[in-house]
C-alpha cells in the first residue's frame, strides 16, 4: 500500500475520533446544563410553626429558608407549594413532586416507600396538658384521651405506649390537637416538642404546659423526603453538609429558634 493512502486512512481515523469525542463532550455538556436548569418541585404542610406556616399568605419558616439555601447550594431552581400532610405523601409517591420538607421524621416504615436525605434536625416528642394537670410523665396518661396528628410520629408513639387499637388515641389535624386539650375534648396531646413549645409560647393565654419524658420518647431525625429512586438525594446531602460546615445552617436555625444548634449529632451522618 502506498504511503499516501496510509496517511490518508490514518488522517480519516484521527478526524473521525476527534469528531466522536467532541460530539460526546457536547452531549455531556448539554445533559449537565439540562440538569442544572431542572426546577425541583417542593411540597410542604404549612401548619407547623416555626418550621413552615403562612404569614400574610406567604410560606415562611425554618424549613422554607433551609430548602431555599439547600437548593441554591445544590444548583437547582425550585418551586414550593403548600399541601395537606396526606397529599404531600401521595404526590411524592405518584411522582407529582420531587421533595417534601415539613419536619418529616425518618422512620423505617416510611423508608419502605420513600428515600430520605441525611437528617437536618434532631427532635423528640413531648406531652401538652393544661397548666393545672398533675401529669408528670407518659405513664400518667394511661386511660387518658390523647390527641395526636394523623399520620405523625406522635400518633405512632402514642400507639406504642398505650396500644395500637386504643380508642382513646384521637387522631386529627395538626393544630387541632391543642384545641382539643384546651376545650377538654382530650386530656393531653402528644407531638413534636419544638412545635409544642412554639405554640405555647405564642398562646400563653390558653394556659397549657409541656411535660417531657426522655425515657418514653427517643430522639427523632427530620429529613427531606424524596420518591424512591431519586437522583437528587446525593446533591442535597452534599449541600446540607456544606451549609453546616460554613455556618449557614446555624444562622437559619438561630433565626427561627433563638439559639445556636449543636450540630455534632447531624455531622456524624455522611
NORTA-V767583 format. One record per backbone hydrogen bond with DSSP energy under -1.0 kcal/mol. CO is the residue of the C=O (numbers start at 1). NH is the residue of the N-H. E is the energy in kcal/mol with one decimal. If there is no record, write none. Layout:
co: {CO:CO}
nh: {NH:NH}
e: {E:E}
This chain:
co: {2:3:4:5:6:7:8:9:10:11:12:13:14:15:16:17:18:19:20:21:22:23:24:25:26:27:28:29:30:31:32:33:35:38:40:41:41:42:43:44:45:48:48:50:51:52:53:55:58:60:61:62:63:64:65:66:67:68:69:70:71:77:79:81:84:85:86:87:88:89:90:91:92:99:100:104:107:109:110:110:115:121:123:124:126:127:128:129:130:137:138:139:141:145:145:146:147:148:149:152:153:154:155:156:157:158:159:163:166:168:170:172:175:176:177:178:179:180:180:181:188:189:191:192:193:194:195:196:197:198:203:204:207:209:211:213:220:221:222:224:225:226:227:232:233:234:235:236:237:238:239:240:241:242:243:247:248:249:250:251:252:253:254:263:266}
nh: {6:7:8:9:10:11:12:13:14:15:16:17:18:19:20:21:22:23:24:25:26:27:28:29:30:31:32:33:34:35:36:37:38:77:79:98:99:81:101:83:47:51:52:62:63:48:60:58:55:53:65:66:67:68:69:70:71:72:73:74:76:40:42:44:88:89:90:91:92:93:94:96:95:43:225:223:111:112:113:114:226:222:220:193:191:211:189:209:133:140:141:142:144:187:188:170:190:172:152:156:157:158:159:160:161:162:163:166:169:146:148:150:179:180:181:182:183:185:186:184:147:128:126:196:197:198:199:200:201:202:206:207:131:129:127:217:123:106:120:117:100:115:230:236:237:238:239:240:241:242:243:244:245:246:249:251:252:253:254:255:256:257:258:267:269}
e: {-2.0:-2.9:-2.0:-2.5:-2.7:-2.6:-2.2:-2.4:-2.5:-2.6:-2.7:-2.6:-2.5:-2.3:-2.3:-2.6:-2.8:-2.5:-2.5:-2.5:-2.3:-2.3:-2.8:-2.5:-2.2:-2.5:-2.4:-2.3:-2.4:-2.2:-2.1:-1.4:-1.2:-1.3:-2.6:-2.5:-2.1:-2.3:-2.3:-2.5:-2.5:-2.0:-1.4:-2.8:-1.6:-2.8:-2.6:-1.5:-2.8:-2.3:-2.3:-2.5:-2.7:-1.3:-1.9:-2.8:-2.3:-1.9:-2.4:-2.4:-2.8:-3.0:-3.1:-2.0:-2.2:-1.3:-2.1:-3.1:-1.7:-2.2:-1.9:-2.7:-1.0:-2.6:-2.6:-2.2:-1.9:-1.2:-1.5:-2.7:-3.4:-2.6:-3.4:-3.1:-2.0:-2.9:-1.9:-2.8:-2.1:-1.3:-2.0:-1.1:-2.5:-2.0:-1.5:-3.2:-2.0:-2.5:-1.9:-1.6:-2.5:-2.2:-2.3:-2.2:-2.2:-2.9:-1.9:-1.5:-1.5:-2.8:-2.5:-2.9:-1.2:-2.3:-1.5:-2.5:-2.1:-2.2:-1.6:-1.2:-3.0:-2.9:-2.6:-2.4:-2.9:-2.0:-2.2:-2.2:-2.4:-2.0:-1.8:-1.6:-2.3:-2.2:-2.6:-2.3:-3.0:-3.3:-2.6:-2.1:-2.3:-2.5:-1.2:-2.2:-2.7:-2.1:-2.0:-2.5:-2.2:-1.9:-2.5:-2.1:-2.0:-2.5:-1.9:-1.8:-2.0:-2.5:-2.5:-1.9:-1.5:-2.5:-1.8:-2.6:-1.5}
